[in-house]
Amino acid sequence: MYPGPRRTLPANNNFAVTSLIQGILGVLNAFIVPGLGFILGVMACIFGGLGMSRANKVGKGQGMAIAGIVLGPIAIILNILAGIVWAGINS
């Protein structure tokens, strides 16, 4: 008996997906929970870099990784602005 054809799983880029989701959540949480949005923005940048590295190997997820890399700094800037606004309101 010969074994059947090997099934290979499609290569995924979970780092890119994670980066995109964290970037979106970081921007959305900018004025709701400023500290959380800042952390998500930083993590979106980190996972975006890992996603780009993985995209070069796998060939998938480059757009999502770039979107996460772009949304990460936007989330960080919005969170800093939200912190300044919050400090101005409460002073």
Secondary structure, DSSP 8 states (H G I E B T S, - for coil): -------------HHHHHHHHHHHHHHHTTTTSHHHHHHHHHHHHHHHHHHHHHHHHHS--HHHHHHHHHHHHHHHHHHHHHHHHHHHHT-
